[in-house]
Amino acid sequence: MVSSLGQQAVKGGVGNQGIEKDRTDRNGNKNGFAKLSLGKKIFFGFSLLLVPLVGLGLFMLHSLKSIQDATVDLRSENLPAIEVSKRLGKASADLLNAATRLSLTLDPVDSAATLAALDATEKELAAIQADPALASTPAAVRLLPPFEASFRSFAGTAVAPAADAAAPDPAASPAPSAVPPARQGGDFAALDSGISAMRDARETLDDTQQNFLTLLGKIASAQRDKLRKDQDSSNTNTKVAARLELIDAILDKTAHVASETNRNIARQDAEAIAATAKEFDDVLPMIDQLLALTPPERDWKPAAGSSVGLARKDDLSNAQSQAQVFRSFLRNFVISWKVMSKAKEKCAADLASLRTISENITAAASQGVDERSGSTLKHIGSTKFFAFAALGGTLLLALLMGQVVTRVLTDSVKAVILQIANTLSSKTEETLKTAEHFNAAGKEMERQTQRQSEAVRKTASSLSQIAASTKETAVRARQARDMSRETRSAAESGEEAMRTMNAAAEEVRASGEHLRTAMGELREFSKGISQAFRQIDAIALQTRILSLNASVEAARAGHHGAGFAVVADEVRNLSHRSTEASRNSGSKVELALQKVEEGVKTSEEALLRIEAILESASRVDGHLRSILDHARNTDTVMEAIAVDSAQQSEGLQVISEASKEIDTITQNNAEAARQTASAANHLREQAAEVRKNVQELVGMVEETHRERPLLPVNSPAQPPTAPAPYRKAFPKPPSRAALASV
């Protein structure tokens, strides 16, 4: 606020004569714009500024409407064209790929794939025509007919006959496979028919070629056997060799024609296939020459001991017939291949046309979008240019009108500013006097507060020492209480341990009694076992005697008692081992019986010692109970001391905190007093600055820049002491409530 007053209030202290003169000058003409109030003048000025802005806004709305219309046209006409071109492009691309594979492989599988692509393309075309959003657009109406015409030329219709399907010789090969009814009449139907006919002709050609070569191989084999085994005259061998030479030439020529035909089929060279077929015409004269060298009867008589003979002349006639059939099939295959090649060329032309039309569709759609986008961008550019031009003109007009309105408003406000400046000048003098009183009162309050702060600090120091001593006493009381509790806990643990030990000693004593009883029973049982072993020893002795008697009787029996003598010896040996085992066991039982006697004596001694331990434990238990009673009494007393010490420490802590709070309040009061004095001094400086700014403001309004003398300030007789520096921690002067509380 001070800075704003410094900028607004300039050079105060202007006399009333200058103000009245200024009002008189401005009120000389009371007509027109000068009669209006300040609010109406401001409203009128802003209304004039809004006129060009409204015009600019209307122009921008018109431009945006034009851009919107262009965008709607782009969406309603060109985007459907892009959709049509995209869908037709995808369908035609699949069709072109399948047809291209078919033209390369001539495989019926690829023919089926091409047929599926034709069906998909036709469905897509029907879907586009059935969609009113696409079929009704100018782009679709313009682009669909040529595409459909080219597609129908390639795909055919359901009623037209197959084109260029030249049938081969019916006597030599079967008829070509029928074209599917849904695709008759198109170039693809002719291509499919030609592929089927060519495939059937090739299969028949392969079979005929195999039969012809097999028959020639048999004839050649028979001739070679004859040449190797026949012992006739050299004239016969010469004829056989001549026939073999002709047969080998026929085989070589036929194999050459077959291999070249397959190679040319792989290369799809129709002219080469026809040329290779003509080469087979040389085979028939060679067969006629072979027939001339072969007599009607058998070529030779079988040799002695040989069953091999040559073929008859009718076999060669059969070979000649097979060669003619092979030549006929080869010619029919060439015809089928030419038909298929012609259909392939037409399909290639249709596909090229279809590809060109598809590319034209895409190009036309893209060109339409580019043209529409270009025109829209040009319109946007022109709109932007005119908008910036209109904005520049509007800003220039606004600046001119603002200058006029500012001039008028300045003349109207000048008188009011002069009156406010005079009032501020008088109030500034009063503020200076009040600031002097505040400065003196603040210094006196600061001195009193400092003395109070010293007294509070001493009191707080004493209370802190007492609180520290009390706190230490409370800590020691708590430590003593904790030690008493630990002593009581140890005594209780000792008492519990003695109880446990007494119980364990009782159990040990009972176990000793049980052990002594068990040892006595074991001693009696050991005596019984020793007696049993003595009886076993006596029985073994009697058994040995009986075995000796049996041996004597067996010796008397002679040869018939030999087996019984062996048994008697085994029984004697067994009784001897039984005697030794019973003696060993008896000695061990006697030793165990001695150990049992020693265990009985040891258990009786242990029982006597356990009785002595129980008596000592009973006396220790009595002493521990006495210690526990004293520990409980001590714990109660220390608990009371700890509670009293804690309460006393808390009371002193509260007093110490209250003393610190009083010290803090005193410090705050001292700081507030210093702040009050500093704020009063600062207020005096600000009042002088305001007075100077008011004088400058008045000079600015009157358009004079000369310095005016400041109004005198009533200063005290003695200059006041330097106030405390103004602290930024207290940016605002104290309020009236704060001063009243001080």
PEDACOR-V580827 format. One record per helix or strand. SS is the DSSP state (H for helix, E for strand). FROM is the first residue (numbers start at 1). TO is the last residue. If there is no record, write none. Layout:
# PEDACOR-V580827
<<SS	FROM	TO> <SS	FROM	TO>>
This chain:
# PEDACOR-V580827
<<H	2	8> <E	10	11> <H	16	26> <H	32	35> <H	38	105> <H	108	130> <H	132	135> <H	138	155> <H	181	183> <H	187	229> <H	234	267> <H	270	279> <H	281	293> <H	313	701> <H	728	730> <H	736	741>>
